């Protein structure tokens, strides 16, 4: 069985843990309204006012004038993420992080030692709460697709188990929008055909869906039948490290997109350093509401794990696309691949090679200090990441 673990309102929850006096107040993490900032995360109290991630901070403050707005402390969240991953690792080495706050765990080989997957998920929830003072929602299911849906159904503090013989009973009543890749355009096209639930879609001939939606239609048919054969890939074995986010509403604002991309970049760069990997290829991923997906990549001369070098490259890729007048985005993602396993050898000559080496040194010193002293001691100024 597969567990999908997803921290609830992660950034905001960590900040509230650090400042208990904020526990019952609406809290959001993000940039200032004056700087055209955006919300990175919102507590559940803030969400009651309609405050959401990727929302302009100015809009969030209009919806919730009493909102407590806190700056992003990425190093703090990365430190806490390390602690969460350590709890996961007590139960399985097969952990595939999707970001700092969510991961897939393959626990099939662990059940003989720790009991059923559902019991492992409950133990993880309990240990995260007791040891870290945070809440994680979990979904337990036969595959990654089902586990991810399950973890999201009963948030916050959710726990949903999908038995192997109960997959269709679980999926059928859900709206078709729960399927990966069903956005506004695809959803409207399905609605016109009277397809509103996953059960409705499951009853459609696969060939009809393929004719209407291409290969994406075939994938929708498979998902409606609960079919997902992707394995859990431990991050240290991965050929690339990436992170992406799907927006609740399509986003066209360049400032919002850049702010979200910066957050994704910081997470990916930290994960690279955590696993001792450097990559040469930086990739940008854009998905529109019709599920058309565009990827752009640039190969660097030297492999890197430096936040600044990766950010400069991926932000330039995004700026080129924005300059062409692309439609609003449903999904934005980025990643690094082309790992150089021998990157450490032959780098001595570049030790004092100027800005690039200084940037890498800052990253490593910050990572080390924050790991030793709790994750909030040292962090980059936001202005250091300007891509232009």
C-alpha positions in Angstrom: 0.0 0.0 0.0 1.0 3.6 -0.6 0.6 6.5 1.9 0.4 10.1 0.7 1.3 12.4 3.6 0.4 16.1 3.2 1.1 18.7 5.9 -1.9 20.9 6.7 -1.2 24.7 5.9 2.4 23.9 6.4 4.2 27.3 6.3 1.4 29.0 8.3 1.2 26.1 10.8 5.0 26.2 11.4 4.8 30.0 12.0 1.9 29.6 14.4 3.8 26.9 16.3 6.7 29.4 16.7 4.2 32.1 17.9 1.4 30.3 19.9 -0.3 33.6 20.6 -1.4 33.5 16.9 -3.2 30.1 17.2 -6.8 31.4 16.9 -6.0 34.3 14.5 -6.1 34.3 10.7 -2.5 33.9 9.6 -0.8 34.0 6.2 2.7 33.8 4.9 3.7 35.8 1.9 5.1 39.0 0.5 4.0 42.5 1.3 1.1 44.2 -0.4 3.4 47.2 -1.2 5.8 45.0 -3.0 3.0 43.3 -5.0 3.6 40.2 -3.0 1.5 37.0 -3.0 0.3 34.6 -0.4 2.4 31.5 -0.1 0.3 29.8 2.5 -2.8 30.5 4.7 -4.0 29.1 7.9 -7.5 27.5 8.0 -8.7 30.4 10.0 -7.6 32.7 7.2 -9.1 30.4 4.5 -12.6 31.1 6.1 -12.2 34.6 4.7 -11.4 33.3 1.3 -7.6 33.8 1.6 -5.7 31.3 -0.6 -2.2 30.6 -1.7 -1.1 32.4 -4.9 -3.5 35.2 -4.1 -2.2 38.8 -4.3 -1.5 40.0 -0.7 -3.5 43.1 -1.4 -6.5 41.0 -2.2 -6.0 38.9 0.9 -5.9 42.0 3.1 -9.1 43.3 1.6 -10.9 40.0 2.3 -9.4 39.8 5.8 -8.4 43.1 7.3 -7.3 41.4 10.5 -5.0 39.0 8.7 -1.6 38.5 10.4 0.9 38.6 7.5 4.3 37.0 8.1 7.3 36.9 5.8 8.5 33.6 4.2 11.2 31.8 6.3 12.2 29.1 3.8 15.1 27.9 5.9 12.8 27.3 8.8 10.4 25.3 6.8 13.2 23.3 5.2 14.5 22.4 8.7 11.1 21.2 9.8 10.7 19.3 6.6 14.0 17.4 7.5 12.4 16.4 10.8 9.2 15.2 9.1 11.2 13.2 6.6 13.1 11.6 9.5 9.8 10.4 10.9 8.8 8.9 7.6 12.1 7.2 7.4 11.4 5.2 10.6 8.9 3.2 8.6 10.3 2.9 5.0 13.2 4.0 2.9 10.9 4.4 -0.1 10.0 8.0 0.3 9.2 10.3 -2.7 8.9 13.9 -1.6 6.8 16.1 -3.9 7.8 19.3 -2.0 8.8 20.3 1.5 5.4 19.4 2.9 4.1 16.3 1.1 5.5 12.9 0.1 4.5 9.4 -1.1 5.6 6.4 1.1 5.7 2.8 -0.2 5.1 0.8 3.0 4.4 -2.6 1.4 7.6 -4.1 2.7 7.2 -2.5 6.1 3.8 -4.0 7.0 5.3 -7.2 8.4 7.3 -5.2 10.9 5.0 -2.3 11.7 1.5 -3.7 10.9 -1.0 -2.6 8.2 -0.4 0.5 6.2 -3.3 2.2 7.9 -1.7 1.7 11.3 1.6 3.1 10.0 -0.2 6.2 8.7 -1.9 6.7 12.1 1.5 6.3 13.9 3.0 8.9 11.5 0.2 11.3 12.2 0.6 10.8 16.0 4.4 11.2 16.0 4.3 14.4 13.8 1.8 15.9 16.2 3.6 14.9 19.4 7.1 15.5 18.3 6.7 18.5 16.0 3.4 20.1 17.1 2.1 19.9 13.6 -0.8 18.2 11.8 -0.5 15.9 8.7 -3.3 14.5 6.6 -2.8 11.0 5.2 -4.3 8.9 2.5 -3.7 5.2 2.3 -4.5 3.4 -1.0 -3.2 0.8 -3.5 -1.5 3.4 -5.7 -0.2 7.0 -5.7 -3.2 8.6 -7.5 -5.7 7.1 -5.1 -3.6 7.9 -2.0 -3.3 11.6 -3.1 -7.0 12.0 -3.5 -7.6 10.3 -0.2 -5.3 12.6 1.7 -7.1 15.6 0.5 -10.7 14.5 1.1 -11.0 15.1 4.9 -8.6 18.0 5.6 -7.5 19.3 8.0 -6.2 16.4 10.1 -7.6 13.9 7.6 -7.2 10.2 7.4 -8.8 8.2 4.6 -8.1 4.6 3.7 -9.0 3.1 0.3 -9.2 -0.7 0.4 -8.0 -2.7 -2.7 -11.5 -4.1 -3.2 -13.1 -0.7 -2.6 -11.5 1.4 -5.3 -14.6 2.0 -7.5 -16.8 2.5 -4.5 -14.4 5.2 -3.4 -14.0 6.9 -6.8 -17.4 6.7 -8.4 -19.3 9.3 -6.3 -16.5 11.9 -6.6 -16.8 14.8 -9.1 -14.9 14.3 -12.3 -12.8 17.4 -11.3 -11.0 15.2 -8.8 -9.2 13.5 -11.7 -5.7 14.9 -12.5 -5.9 17.1 -15.6 -9.6 18.0 -15.4 -9.6 21.8 -15.3 -12.2 24.4 -16.4 -12.0 23.6 -20.1 -11.9 19.8 -19.9 -14.5 19.9 -17.1 -16.9 22.0 -19.3 -16.4 19.7 -22.2 -17.3 16.7 -20.0 -20.3 18.5 -18.5 -21.7 19.0 -22.0 -21.7 15.2 -22.4 -23.5 14.7 -19.1 -20.3 13.5 -17.4 -20.3 14.9 -13.9 -18.9 12.2 -11.7 -16.0 9.7 -12.0 -18.6 7.0 -12.4 -20.1 8.8 -15.4 -16.6 9.0 -17.0 -15.8 5.4 -16.2 -18.8 4.2 -18.2 -17.6 6.0 -21.3 -15.8 4.0 -24.0 -12.1 4.5 -23.9 -12.0 5.1 -27.6 -14.5 7.9 -27.4 -12.5 9.7 -24.8 -9.3 9.2 -26.8 -11.0 10.7 -29.9 -12.2 13.7 -28.0 -9.3 14.4 -25.8 -6.3 12.6 -27.4 -3.9 10.7 -25.1 -5.2 12.7 -22.2 -8.6 11.1 -22.7 -7.0 7.7 -22.4 -5.3 8.7 -19.2 -8.6 10.0 -17.8 -10.2 6.6 -18.5 -7.4 4.8 -16.7 -7.6 7.1 -13.7 -11.4 6.7 -13.5 -10.8 3.0 -13.2 -8.2 3.6 -10.4 -5.3 2.6 -12.6 -1.9 4.1 -11.7 1.2 2.0 -12.2 3.8 4.6 -11.2 6.2 3.4 -8.5 7.3 5.4 -5.5 10.9 6.6 -6.4 13.1 7.5 -3.5 14.6 11.0 -4.1 18.2 9.9 -3.8 17.5 7.5 -6.8 15.6 10.0 -8.9 17.0 11.3 -12.2 15.6 14.7 -11.6 14.3 16.8 -8.6 11.3 18.9 -9.3 8.3 20.6 -7.8 5.1 22.0 -9.2 1.8 23.5 -8.0 -1.7 23.5 -9.5 -3.6 26.7 -9.0 -7.2 26.8 -7.8 -7.8 29.4 -10.5 -5.9 30.1 -13.6 -3.2 32.8 -13.1 -1.9 35.2 -15.6 -0.3 37.9 -13.4 3.5 37.8 -14.0 4.4 39.0 -10.5 2.3 36.2 -8.9 3.9 33.6 -11.3 7.4 34.8 -10.5 6.8 34.7 -6.8 5.4 31.1 -7.0 8.3 30.1 -9.2 10.8 31.5 -6.7 9.2 29.4 -3.9 9.4 26.3 -6.1 13.0 27.0 -6.9 14.0 27.5 -3.3 12.5 24.1 -2.4 14.1 22.3 -5.3 17.5 23.8 -4.6 17.4 22.8 -1.0 16.4 19.3 -1.9 19.4 19.1 -4.3 21.8 20.1 -1.6 20.1 17.8 0.9 20.9 14.8 -1.3 24.3 16.1 -2.4 23.3 16.4 -6.1 24.1 19.0 -8.7 22.4 19.3 -12.0 23.1 20.9 -15.4 19.6 21.1 -16.9 17.0 23.5 -15.5 13.5 23.0 -16.7 10.3 25.1 -16.6 6.9 23.5 -16.9 3.7 25.3 -17.8 0.2 23.8 -18.1 -2.9 25.6 -19.4 -6.5 24.8 -18.6 -7.0 22.7 -21.8 -4.2 20.4 -20.3 -1.8 21.6 -23.0 1.6 21.4 -21.4 4.8 23.3 -22.4 8.3 22.6 -21.1 11.3 24.7 -21.6 14.9 23.8 -20.6 18.3 25.3 -20.5 21.6 23.5 -19.9 24.2 25.2 -17.8 27.9 24.9 -18.5 28.6 23.6 -14.9 26.4 21.4 -12.7 25.0 23.4 -9.7 22.9 23.2 -6.6 23.0 27.0 -6.0 19.7 28.7 -5.5 20.7 31.9 -7.2 22.1 30.2 -10.4 19.0 28.0 -10.7 16.6 30.9 -10.1 18.3 33.2 -12.7 18.0 30.5 -15.3 14.4 29.4 -14.7 13.2 33.0 -14.2 14.6 33.9 -17.6 12.8 30.9 -19.2 9.5 32.1 -17.6 10.1 35.7 -18.8 10.6 34.5 -22.4 7.3 32.7 -22.3 5.5 35.7 -20.7 6.9 38.0 -23.3 5.1 35.9 -26.0 1.7 36.5 -24.3 0.9 33.0 -23.1 -2.6 32.2 -21.7 -3.2 32.0 -18.0 -1.7 29.0 -16.3 -3.3 26.2 -14.4 0.0 24.6 -13.3 3.5 26.0 -12.8 6.5 23.8 -12.1 10.3 23.6 -12.4 13.0 21.1 -11.9 16.7 20.2 -12.2 18.1 17.2 -13.9 21.3 16.1 -15.6 23.0 15.2 -12.3 26.8 15.1 -12.3 27.6 12.3 -9.8 31.3 13.4 -10.0 30.5 17.1 -9.6 32.6 17.4 -6.5 35.7 16.2 -8.2 37.5 18.9 -10.2 35.7 21.7 -8.5 38.7 22.8 -6.3 39.9 25.2 -9.0 36.6 27.1 -8.9 36.6 27.5 -5.1 37.2 31.2 -5.3 35.7 31.8 -8.7 33.6 34.8 -7.8 29.9 35.3 -7.5 28.8 31.8 -8.4 31.1 30.2 -5.7 30.0 32.9 -3.2 26.4 32.0 -3.8 27.0 28.3 -3.3 28.9 29.1 -0.2 26.0 31.2 1.2 23.6 28.3 0.5 25.8 25.8 2.3 26.6 28.0 5.3 22.9 28.8 5.7 21.9 25.2 5.4 24.5 24.1 8.0 23.7 26.8 10.5 19.9 26.3 10.2 20.3 22.5 10.6 22.3 23.0 13.7 20.3 25.7 15.4 16.7 25.2 14.3 16.1 26.5 10.8 15.4 30.2 11.5 18.8 31.6 12.4 20.1 32.5 8.9 18.2 33.1 5.7 18.6 34.9 2.4 17.1 38.4 1.9 14.3 38.1 -0.6 15.9 40.7 -2.8 18.9 38.5 -3.4 16.7 36.3 -5.8 15.8 39.0 -8.3 16.3 37.4 -11.7 16.9 40.6 -13.6 
